Amino acid sequence: MIKIKKVVALSVGLIMSASLFTGCSTDGLALMNVFSKSQTINSMQSQTDISVKVSGSNMSAHEQEMMSTILPMINGTKISMLTKTNQNKEKTIAKMQSDMVLQLGQMPNPINMSVWVDVDTTGKKPVLNEVIKMPQLLSSQLPKELQGKDYMVMNLADMTNAPGMPQADYNKLMSFSKEFQPKFLDFMVKYAKQFNPTTNYIKHVGSQSFLENSKKQSIDIYEIKLSDKSFKDLMHYTLNNLTENTDAMNFVKEYMTSMMSVYDLTDAQVKSSQDEMNKAFDNLTIQWPQQLASLNKALGSLDNLKILGDNGITIRYTVNADGYIINEKGNAEFVVDIPGIIKLVGNSEKASTPNNPTGRYTIGIAFNTDMTNINGDVDIVFPKVNSTNSFNYTDIMKMISTELPTK
């Protein structure tokens, strides 16, 4: 049975998340239009680099002992990803290649992994093939029969759904994704025009002109900046604004109804799911004042708990003259206040012991992505796989099933 309430929550969450990148300001709408245009990209290459740093303070003796081993493994961690994508104009045929290098703290050797994806939904049966070049660290943990093989292959035709679960019609699913995406973008444009938080978090911070290959080029730079307080203020406003917007609630219901169409359900299952959906939506609208008060109270309880560090969240988008994002760079600093979280969930009266966590941890993430060759010639070469150098994902599943004890 499809869990309709989860779909409702995901739908609302999707709109709330997207709202963070909108706003009725001129700069906010301009940046949203840039995001919308990115949906028209058919081919691209991107290079992403991410680094992570964690620090702790006020730690108990037990935490200090534990973190003395963990923190060196985390700090200095770097992730580098080179991704190539190529799809046709109708977005029915797509290929993707992503090469990842993970360098963990003190580990002497990086972990290398590559993924290739091939999608074709033009036929009666959709084709979805995925090839993964396994990292040596994972390969060594495979059953002996599979060790020494470089690639794992996942094929949609070989994948089976769990017993009793409704089977998705993947053609309908792809069609739904293609048709609903522009609807979502249209809705967000309309929604953004009335979205007017007092928090001013999106700004156009500059323009530049320069010569490149003897041609004059120009770029615009937009910045999203949030502190701990402005982030919480924005979440308060978004929650209340969303619930008072009839179009938003109708969009959620339309999304839920459309999602039902991607499953091959019996008449009884369809009726049961529709009844559950209608009931969930009625509860969402009729009981919303009480639920809203409860959610606002929950958000209010977070006001005294620090979520973002002093550096908050800063993201800069560089947009070229064609209206495409060519660079995304930023950093985010999160705080995990263990005693504050324990107090928030109501365990402050728990007896204190030397092993109780007292630490306050700051997690810093820095990232940079360069997008190049937009709508250009992006070459993706798939590895040649065979029974000698690869195995199927289902091979592992079969081995696991044979090892499980029978009732």
N, C-alpha and C positions, 0 to 999 in steps of 0.2 A: 504494500500500500504506500502510495506517495504521501510523504509528510507535508501536508499543505501549510501548516504553520511555519515550517522551516522555510518554505518558498516565500511566504509573506515576509518573514524576517530578513531573508536574503535580498528580497526586492527593495524593502525599505532601506536596508543597509547600503545597497548599491547606489540609491539616490542620494543618501546622506554623504557617502564617500565622494561621489561626483560633485556634490555641492561645494566641497572644499576647494574646487578649482573653478568656481563660478563666482558670481556676484554682479550686481547691477552696475558697478563702476565701469567706465570705459575701458580701463586696462584689463579688468576681469573678463569682460565680454570679448575683448580682442584676443586674449590668451585662449579662451574657450574656442573661438573660431579657429585658432591654430590647431588645437587638439582635434577639432572636427575634420580639418583638412588632412590631418595625418591618416585618417581612415581611407583616404583615396590613394595612398602609396601602394604600388604594386611590387616594387623591388627595392631592396635597401641592404646596406651593410652597416653593422654597428659594433663598436668596441666599448665594452663596459669594464671599468675597474672599480673595485670596492675594497675598502679596508675597514677593519674593526679594532676598536680599542676599549677595554673594560678596566675600570679602577674601582676599588672598594675602600670604604672608611667605616670606622666604628664597628669593626668585626669582632665577634667573640673569638676566644682562643680556638674553638673547634673550627670556626669558619676560616680563620687565618691559616690553620694547618691544611685545610682542604683547598683553599684558594691558592696557596703557595704552589700547588701542582697544576691547578686548572688555568689560572690567569696567564702564565707563560705560554700555555698552549693556544690561548685565544689571542692574546696581544701579538701583533705582527701578522695576523691572518690577512691574506690578500686573495681576492677572487678576480680573475680576469676572464672575460668571455668575448669571443669573436663570433658574431651571429650574422648569417646571411639568410635573406628571405626572398622568395620569388613566387609570384602568383599571377594568374591571368586577371583581366579586367573584371570578369564576372565573379571572381573569387571562388571559382568551383574547382580549380586546380592550383595546388600550392606545394612548394618545396621549401625546406628549411634545413640549415646546418648550423650547429652551435658547438664551438670548441671551447672547453672550459679548463682553466688551470687553477687549482686551489693550493695555496701555500699556507699550511697551518703552522703558526708560531715557530716552535723549535724543531719541527720535523725537517730533517735534512733534505728530503726529496719532495717535490710538489706532486700533487695528485692530478693526473690528466684524464679527461673524459670528453668524448665527442658524441653528439646525437644528430641523426639525420631523420627527417620526417617527410613523407610523401603522401599527399592527399589528393584524391580525385573523386568528385561527386557527380560526374557527368553521366555515369552509367546507371543501370538499374540497381546495382549494388555498389555502395560507396567503397572506395579503396583507401585504407589508412594503414600505411606501413611505417614502422619506426625501427631504426637500427641504432644500437647503443654500443659504443666502444668502451668496454668495461675497464675501469681503473684496476691496476694490478692488485691494489689492496683488497678490492672486492672479489676479484677473480680467484684469489687464493683461498677464499672462504666458500667457494662453490663446491658441490659434490665432486668427487674425484672423476666421475664420468665426463664432467663438463670443464674441468680445469684444462688450461692450455688453449682454450678457444677465446678469441679476441672479442667477438661480437655477440650481443644478444639481440634477437629479432622479435618484434612484437607486431602481429598482424591482426587487424580487426576481424578478419574472417575466422581466425582461430580462437578469438576470445569468446568466452561463454559468460552469460549472466548467472548470478547466484540463483539457486532454486527458489521459486516463489516470487521473484522480483519481476516487475513488468519490464518487457524488453523494449528498448528504444528503437524507433525507426530512424536510422541514421540519416537517410535522405531527408526525412521531415525535420530532423534536428538541424542539419546543415541549412535547409531552407528557412527554418525558423530564425537561425542565427543571422542569415543574410538579410531577411526581410525586417527583423525586429531592430537591427542595429540602427538604420536610419530613423526609425520611429523614436528610438531612445534619444538620438542626437537632436531630433526636432523638439522632443519634449524638454530636453535640458536647455535648449536655447530659449524656449518660452518660459521655463521655470526660472532661469537665471535673471530674466528681466524684472522679476518682482522680488528677487533675492537680494536683500539690502541690509546686511549685518553692519553693526556699528564698528566692527573690527575691520580696519583697513590693512589687508594682508597681501594684496596683489598690486604691484607697481611696475610701470614701465620705467626702467632705470637708466636707459641710454640707447643711443644709436651710433653706429660707426659706418664709415665708408672707407674702402681701400681698393687697391689694385690687385687683381689675381689673374695671372696669365694674360696680362695686358688688358684686362676687362675690369671695369668699375663694378665693385660688389658692395652691397650694403647689408647690415644686420641690425636687428632690434633685440634688446635684452629685457626680459621680464623676470621679476623676482617675487617669489612667495616666501614670506617670513612670518613665523609664528613663535611667540613665547609661550611659556606654560599658561599664563593667564589668558592670552588672546586665543590660544587653542581651546581652552575650556569655554570661554565666552562664545566662540564660534560654534562649538558643539551644542551649547544651550540654545542658541538662536536657531540653528539648523533643525534641531528636533522640534521646536515649537512651530517654526515656519512650515515645516513639512506637513505636520498634522492639520494645519489650518488651510492647506491648499487642496481644493477639491480635485483639480486636475491630477495632482500627484497620487491621490488615493485611487482615482479611476485608472491611472496608468498602472499602478500595482495590480489592480484587479485584471486588467487586460493582459498583463504579463503572465499572471497566474493561469488565466484561461488558455492563453496561447501555448504555454508550456505543456498543458494536458495533451495537446495534439501530437506531441512527438512520441507518445507511447502507444504501443499496440495493446490496448486494453479490451477486455470483454465488456459487454453492455453493463453488466453488474458492477464491474470495476469502475467504469466511467461514471455511472450514477453515484456510486459510493464516494468517489473522489470529488465529483462536483458538489455533492451534499456537504462533504467535509470542507471544501473550499469556500462555499457560500457561508457556512456556519462560522468558519474562521474569520472571513472578511466582515461578516455582520458583527461578530464580537469585537473585531478591531475598530470598527466605526462607532458602534453603540457604546461600548465600554471604554472608548478612547480617553475621555476626560479623566477617569480614574487611573487608567494606565499611564497617561501623560504625567499626572501628578506624581505617580510612583517613579517614573523615569527621571523626572526633574529632581526628585528627592535623591535618587541614586547618583545623578550627576553632581548635585549639590554636595554630596558627601565626599566627592573627589576634590572639592575646592581646596581642602586643607592637606591633600596628598599630592606631592610634587610628581608630575608625570614626565615633563620635559626638563632637561637640565638648563643651566644658565645660557647655553648657546642655542637652545630651542631647535627649530627646523628652518633651514634656509635652502631654497632651491632656485637656481637660475636657469632660465631657458633662453638659448640663443636661436633666433628665428631668421632665416635668410630672406632674400627679396621675393622668393616664390611663395613664402608663407609656410615653409616647413621648418620644424625644429631640427637643428643640426648639432646642438650640444645641450646636454642636461647635466648640470653639476650642482652638488650640494652636500650638506651634512645634516645629520640629525643626532640629537643627544637626548637619551632617555634615562630616566631615573627609576630604579627599583628599590624602594624604601621598605625593607622587610618588616620592621616593627610597625610602620604606618599601615601596611597592608593587613597585618595580623589584627591591628586595632580596628581597621575598617570592617573586617569580616566578623568582628565580634568575639575575638579570642583574647582580648586584653586581660581578662581575669584569670587566664591560664597560669598555673604556678610557674614561677621563674626557675629555671635550672641553668647551670653553666653551659649547656649545649643549645639553649635557645638562640635562634639566629637574631642578631642585632645589627647586621651589616646594612649599609646603604651603598648601592652600586650604581655607577654611571656608565652607560653604554654609548659609545660614540661611533657613528657610522659615517664614512665619507665615500662619495661615489662620483664618478664622472663617466658620461657616455657620449661618444662622438658618432653621429650618423652621417654616412657618406654614400655616394653613388645612388642617391634617391631616384627611383624610377629609371635607373640605368641598367646596364648589362651586368647582372650578377650571376656568376657561374657557380653552380653547386654540383659537385661530383660525389656520387654515392659510392661507398666501398663495395667491392664484389664479395658477396657472402655465399658460402656453401656449407655443406655438412661437416667439412673439415675444420673450417675456421669460425663457425658460428653455431649457436643453439637457439631454440625457440623458447620464449618465456613459458609456454605451456609445458615444456620439458621439466622445468623446475616444479610447476604445480603438480604434475603427475607423480614426480618423485616424492613430494611432500605428502600427497594423498595416500600413496602406498605405504608410507612409514607411519601414518596415523593409526592408532589402535581402533579396531572395529568393535562395535557394541555387541 
